[in-house]
């Protein structure tokens, strides 16, 4: 009995028990689809986070305040920022940090906005003109505030495109006046749309000169403090040098050591690396949980194949009596188990692609199906079918012909 005849017999046997075969494949196909979607969600989340970090700016460094760093664990942040405008001015000096292209200190708060038409709540950020360069943003309508307006603490504001739509349903927002926490400001520009992702909406924001923010909008007890400092390196190759220059200058200025630093410096590359590491671990954990269903599916295949052996004892005995060797009998049941595994895998792959298409618009993020992971899933499904069929096939091959023919 050749392989072709074995395959035909296996297909015929499975077709005769269609409902049982379908239920047997259910565990495998659900497991394959779950693994595909879990890996796809992890890769999609990683890609989205990377895109968000890259959208913050080009060759970016971010300096944030911190209370302490002891024993490798960073302490909780202080209520008063450890960063000041003097720190930002120092880092903007080419002699201190020659590889830094631009510096943008920022402070932020939640602001209640009121226009002639409506009210709206948004994030209000105090910063400087170099913010556009550091954050790689553009003004779509109007202009950004100048250094002269920063020096004079002018009551001018640049708003995001979504903020403009919420505050002014008709006409242009440029030139209009709005109230921010009770203070009157004139809108001089609207930022080009950047889009929103997750909890961050770059289009719903209000930018004002940092001096104006400190004197009229800040809730901090120190008008000189800033919540963070964004810096842009001259290019990707000099980012590492810029990182060292910024860290060294701040350590000297704050008179602290690396172990007791009251600030942190994060590069764009380190932010991406950290985010990718976190999503990778989560994907691995969730993938492991999803893979358990594959094990359950394999047990299901084994159980069904054992039942099939029990039901077909007389058939096995007759075939052995007609000259079928134990190897042929073993091959017969292994082929049947392999078919169940590969069919379950193929259907699971189809279900995985369908699930990705459905989840992408529902979750608002792309589910990236990995082709290598998909091919691996098919190989695994075939392997599960074969491994699960080894014991039933061996048991069938060991049946004595005379005993098998006697069974009812």
GIFENGI-V321761 format. One record per residue. N is the residue number from 1. RES is the residue in one letter. PSI is psi in whole degrees, -180 to 180 (NA if undefined). OMEGA is omega in whole degrees, -180 to 180 (none if undefined). NEAR is the number of other C-alpha atoms within 12 Angstrom. Layout:
BEGIN
N	RES	PSI	OMEGA	NEAR
N	RES	PSI	OMEGA	NEAR
END
This chain:
BEGIN
1	X	113	-177	20
2	X	178	-179	14
3	X	-37	-180	16
4	X	-46	179	13
5	X	-38	177	15
6	X	-43	180	24
7	X	-43	179	23
8	X	-42	180	18
9	X	-40	-180	24
10	X	-44	180	30
11	X	-41	178	24
12	X	-42	-180	18
13	X	-40	180	27
14	X	-37	180	30
15	X	-31	179	17
16	X	-19	180	14
17	X	61	-172	21
18	X	-47	-178	15
19	X	-44	179	13
20	X	-41	180	21
21	X	-41	-180	34
22	X	-43	179	25
23	X	-33	178	23
24	X	-40	-179	39
25	X	-17	-173	44
26	X	-46	-179	33
27	X	-41	-179	36
28	X	-46	-175	50
29	X	-37	177	44
30	X	-41	179	37
31	X	-45	179	39
32	X	-46	-180	51
33	X	-40	-179	39
34	X	-43	179	38
35	X	-45	179	43
36	X	-46	-177	45
37	X	-36	179	41
38	X	-48	177	39
39	X	-41	180	39
40	X	-41	178	39
41	X	-41	178	36
42	X	-46	180	33
43	X	-37	177	32
44	X	-42	178	30
45	X	-42	179	33
46	X	-44	180	31
47	X	-39	-179	25
48	X	-42	179	27
49	X	-42	177	32
50	X	-42	179	26
51	X	-40	179	26
52	X	-44	-180	27
53	X	-42	179	31
54	X	-29	180	25
55	X	-15	178	26
56	X	-27	-180	32
57	X	177	-178	34
58	X	133	179	32
59	X	55	-168	38
60	X	142	167	42
61	X	139	179	47
62	X	122	177	41
63	X	124	-180	36
64	X	150	178	34
65	X	153	178	34
66	X	151	-176	27
67	X	-43	-178	24
68	X	169	177	23
69	X	99	-174	21
70	X	131	177	16
71	X	22	179	10
72	X	-3	-180	11
73	X	128	-178	13
74	X	133	-179	20
75	X	172	-179	19
76	X	150	-178	16
77	X	149	-180	20
78	X	157	177	18
79	X	-20	177	17
80	X	128	-178	23
81	X	143	178	32
82	X	1	180	34
83	X	144	-177	41
84	X	171	176	33
85	X	-30	177	30
86	X	-36	176	22
87	X	-45	-180	38
88	X	-43	179	38
89	X	-39	180	28
90	X	-44	-178	30
91	X	-21	178	41
92	X	-9	180	30
93	X	121	-179	20
94	X	-25	180	20
95	X	-27	180	15
96	X	-46	-178	26
97	X	80	-175	33
98	X	-22	-178	26
99	X	6	176	31
100	X	126	-178	40
101	X	-46	-176	31
102	X	152	-179	38
103	X	135	180	43
104	X	95	174	41
105	X	145	-180	44
106	X	150	170	43
107	X	146	-175	42
108	X	158	176	31
109	X	166	175	28
110	X	130	-176	23
111	X	143	175	31
112	X	115	-177	25
113	X	141	178	34
114	X	125	176	27
115	X	-174	178	31
116	X	-14	-176	18
117	X	-38	-172	20
118	X	-179	174	19
119	X	155	-176	23
120	X	148	177	28
121	X	131	-177	24
122	X	174	176	30
123	X	126	179	29
124	X	126	-176	39
125	X	129	173	37
126	X	130	-177	47
127	X	-164	-177	44
128	X	169	-177	41
129	X	-31	-179	34
130	X	-7	177	32
131	X	-38	180	40
132	X	-43	-179	30
133	X	-47	-176	28
134	X	-42	-177	35
135	X	2	178	37
136	X	47	179	26
137	X	165	179	26
138	X	154	175	27
139	X	123	-178	28
140	X	-42	-179	23
141	X	136	179	22
142	X	-141	-176	24
143	X	171	175	23
144	X	160	180	37
145	X	154	-175	37
146	X	172	178	26
147	X	-33	178	19
148	X	-40	178	15
149	X	-31	175	22
150	X	-45	-179	27
151	X	-32	-178	18
152	X	4	-179	17
153	X	49	-178	26
154	X	147	178	28
155	X	67	178	33
156	X	155	-177	40
157	X	146	172	48
158	X	129	-173	46
159	X	160	177	50
160	X	162	-176	41
161	X	-38	180	32
162	X	-38	177	28
163	X	-41	179	39
164	X	-41	180	43
165	X	-36	-179	26
166	X	-37	-176	26
167	X	-32	-176	35
168	X	105	-178	27
169	X	-22	179	17
170	X	142	177	15
171	X	173	-179	12
172	X	145	179	22
173	X	-22	-178	34
174	X	130	-179	31
175	X	-13	180	23
176	X	160	178	28
177	X	141	175	29
178	X	160	177	35
179	X	129	177	30
180	X	111	-177	38
181	X	39	177	25
182	X	-7	179	16
183	X	137	-178	25
184	X	133	179	24
185	X	150	176	34
186	X	129	180	29
187	X	123	-179	37
188	X	-9	-179	34
189	X	159	177	33
190	X	128	-179	37
191	X	148	173	38
192	X	147	-176	27
193	X	135	179	24
194	X	-22	-180	28
195	X	168	180	22
196	X	154	179	22
197	X	128	-180	23
198	X	-128	-179	15
199	X	-3	-178	12
200	X	128	178	18
201	X	101	-177	22
202	X	-12	-179	30
203	X	-6	179	32
204	X	83	-177	35
205	X	161	176	40
206	X	128	180	46
207	X	133	177	48
208	X	161	176	48
209	X	140	-174	42
210	X	-28	177	48
211	X	-38	177	35
212	X	-41	179	35
213	X	-46	-176	43
214	X	-38	-175	34
215	X	-24	-173	25
216	X	-23	-172	27
217	X	-19	-174	34
218	X	141	175	31
219	X	0	-179	24
220	X	147	178	23
221	X	-20	179	14
222	X	113	-178	20
223	X	-14	-177	25
224	X	-10	-176	29
225	X	155	176	33
226	X	153	-177	40
227	X	-27	178	40
228	X	163	177	35
229	X	120	177	46
230	X	135	179	45
231	X	148	178	48
232	X	128	176	43
233	X	161	-179	37
234	X	-37	176	26
235	X	175	-177	22
236	X	-34	-178	22
237	X	-29	-177	14
238	X	4	-176	22
239	X	-39	180	31
240	X	-41	178	27
241	X	-40	178	24
242	X	-39	178	38
243	X	-48	-179	37
244	X	-39	180	26
245	X	-43	-180	29
246	X	-46	-178	43
247	X	-45	-179	35
248	X	-43	-178	25
249	X	-41	-179	32
250	X	-37	177	35
251	X	-42	180	25
252	X	-41	-178	19
253	X	-40	-179	24
254	X	-6	179	22
255	X	50	178	16
256	X	166	175	20
257	X	172	180	19
258	X	-34	-178	24
259	X	-26	-178	20
260	X	23	-177	21
261	X	138	178	33
262	X	27	178	33
263	X	164	173	40
264	X	145	176	36
265	X	120	-180	35
266	X	132	177	31
267	X	162	179	35
268	X	-41	-179	36
269	X	-41	-179	26
270	X	-35	177	23
271	X	-44	179	25
272	X	-43	-179	27
273	X	-44	180	19
274	X	-46	-180	19
275	X	-41	180	25
276	X	-38	179	26
277	X	-44	-179	20
278	X	-48	-180	19
279	X	-31	178	28
280	X	-42	179	26
281	X	-44	179	19
282	X	-42	178	22
283	X	-41	179	28
284	X	-44	180	23
285	X	-48	-180	18
286	X	-36	177	23
287	X	-38	177	30
288	X	-41	178	21
289	X	-44	180	20
290	X	-33	-179	27
291	X	-20	178	32
292	X	-34	179	21
293	X	-27	175	27
294	X	-40	177	40
295	X	-42	177	28
296	X	-40	178	27
297	X	-40	178	39
298	X	-40	177	41
299	X	-37	177	30
300	X	-42	178	33
301	X	-44	-180	47
302	X	-45	-180	38
303	X	-45	-179	27
304	X	-39	180	33
305	X	-35	176	45
306	X	-41	176	27
307	X	-40	-180	24
308	X	-40	178	32
309	X	-44	-179	35
310	X	-38	-178	22
311	X	-25	-173	19
312	X	27	-180	27
313	X	-45	-179	31
314	X	-38	178	24
315	X	-43	180	29
316	X	-44	179	37
317	X	-42	180	31
318	X	-43	-179	23
319	X	-39	177	26
320	X	-38	178	28
321	X	-29	180	20
322	X	3	173	14
323	X	3	179	15
324	X	131	180	26
325	X	161	176	23
326	X	-34	179	25
327	X	-39	179	23
328	X	-44	179	28
329	X	-44	179	40
330	X	-43	-180	31
331	X	-37	-179	33
332	X	-50	-177	43
333	X	-30	175	44
334	X	-40	178	40
335	X	-42	179	38
336	X	-44	179	44
337	X	-39	178	48
338	X	-39	178	40
339	X	-43	178	40
340	X	-41	-179	49
341	X	-47	-176	48
342	X	-37	177	34
343	X	-43	176	35
344	X	-39	178	42
345	X	-44	-180	42
346	X	-45	178	31
347	X	-39	178	28
348	X	-40	177	36
349	X	-45	177	36
350	X	-41	178	25
351	X	-36	178	28
352	X	-44	178	37
353	X	-40	178	28
354	X	-42	178	19
355	X	-38	178	29
356	X	-42	179	31
357	X	-34	-179	22
358	X	-42	-175	17
359	X	-28	-177	23
360	X	-52	178	21
361	X	-30	-178	12
362	X	-45	-178	12
363	X	-15	-178	17
364	X	20	177	19
365	X	153	-177	26
366	X	129	174	27
367	X	108	-174	31
368	X	107	178	29
369	X	123	-179	33
370	X	125	179	24
371	X	-45	176	16
372	X	-40	179	14
373	X	-35	179	25
374	X	-45	178	31
375	X	-40	177	20
376	X	-37	179	20
377	X	-40	179	40
378	X	-43	178	36
379	X	-42	180	23
380	X	-42	-179	34
381	X	-40	177	45
382	X	-43	180	35
383	X	-40	179	30
384	X	-43	179	40
385	X	-44	-178	45
386	X	-45	-180	33
387	X	-42	-180	30
388	X	-22	-178	38
389	X	-6	-176	38
390	X	-51	-177	33
391	X	-49	177	27
392	X	-40	-179	36
393	X	-41	178	40
394	X	-40	179	26
395	X	-40	179	29
396	X	-39	-178	40
397	X	-26	-177	31
398	X	-6	-179	25
399	X	133	176	32
400	X	135	-176	24
401	X	-46	-175	26
402	X	-39	177	19
403	X	-40	-179	19
404	X	-40	-180	26
405	X	-27	179	20
406	X	-22	-173	15
407	X	151	179	18
408	X	NA	none	12
END
